[in-house]
Structure formats: structure tokens, C-alpha cells
Amino acid sequence: MSNQTNKQKGVAEGIKETAGAAFHTLHSALETTENVAMNALDAAKNTANNLAGNRNEKGQRNHD
């Protein structure tokens, strides 16, 4: 194999590895974003449930 062919294969492998690493980083970032969003929704739901529960304990009507 010529030196030029080896260089081209090396460049192609480098691009492939870089793209793979970038994809992995992006995938991890998306998972982290999803986890943060779901935790925020859970916290909001819990807060709403707690507020509704506090009103019910005081004899106020819960509007479902």
C-alpha cells in the first residue's frame, strides 16, 4: 500500500473517531437534559399535590 493511501485511511479513521466521540457527548448531554426536565416536572407535581393536600386538610374544596 502506498504512503498516500495509508495517510488517507488514517485521516478517515480520525474523522470517524471524532464523529463517534461527538455523538457520544451529544447523546450524554441530551440524557442529562431529559433527567433535569423530568426532575423539574416531578418537583412541580409534588408541590402542586402538597398545596392541594394542604387546602383539603383545612376543609377547602379540591377542584379536580
N, C-alpha and C positions, 0 to 999 in steps of 0.2 A: 504494500500500500504506500502511496506517496505521502510525503510530509504534508502536502496541502490537504489531502483527504483526511488525515489524522487531525489536523487543525480544525477542519470543518466539523468533524464528529465531536471534537472537544467543545467547540462553541455551541453546537446543538445540545449536547448534554448539559452544559452550563445553563442554557436558556430553559431547558426542561426542568432542571433542579430549582432554578429561581422561580419559575411559574408555580411549581409544586409548593414551595415554601410560602409564596404569596397567597396561594389558595388556602393553605392550612391556616395562615394568620387571619385571613378574612373570615373563614369558617368559625374560628375560635371567637373572633370579635362579634359575629352575629349571635353565637350561642350566649355570650356574655350579655349582650343587649337584650336578648329574649328573657334571660333569667332576671335581669334588673326590672324589666317591664312587668313580668309576671309577679314578682315580689311586690312591686308598687300596687298592682291591682289587688293582690291579696290583702295588703295593708289597708287599702281604701275600703274593701269589702268588710274587713273586720271592724274598722272604725264605724262604718255605717251600721253594721249589726249591733255594735256596742251602743251607739246612740239610740237606735230603735229600742233596744232592750232596756235602756235607762228610762226612756219615756214610758214604756209599758209598766215598769216597776212602780212608777209614780201614778199609775192609774190613767195614763193618757192613751188614747186610741192609736193603734198601729195601723197606718194606711198602707196596705199591701198593694 
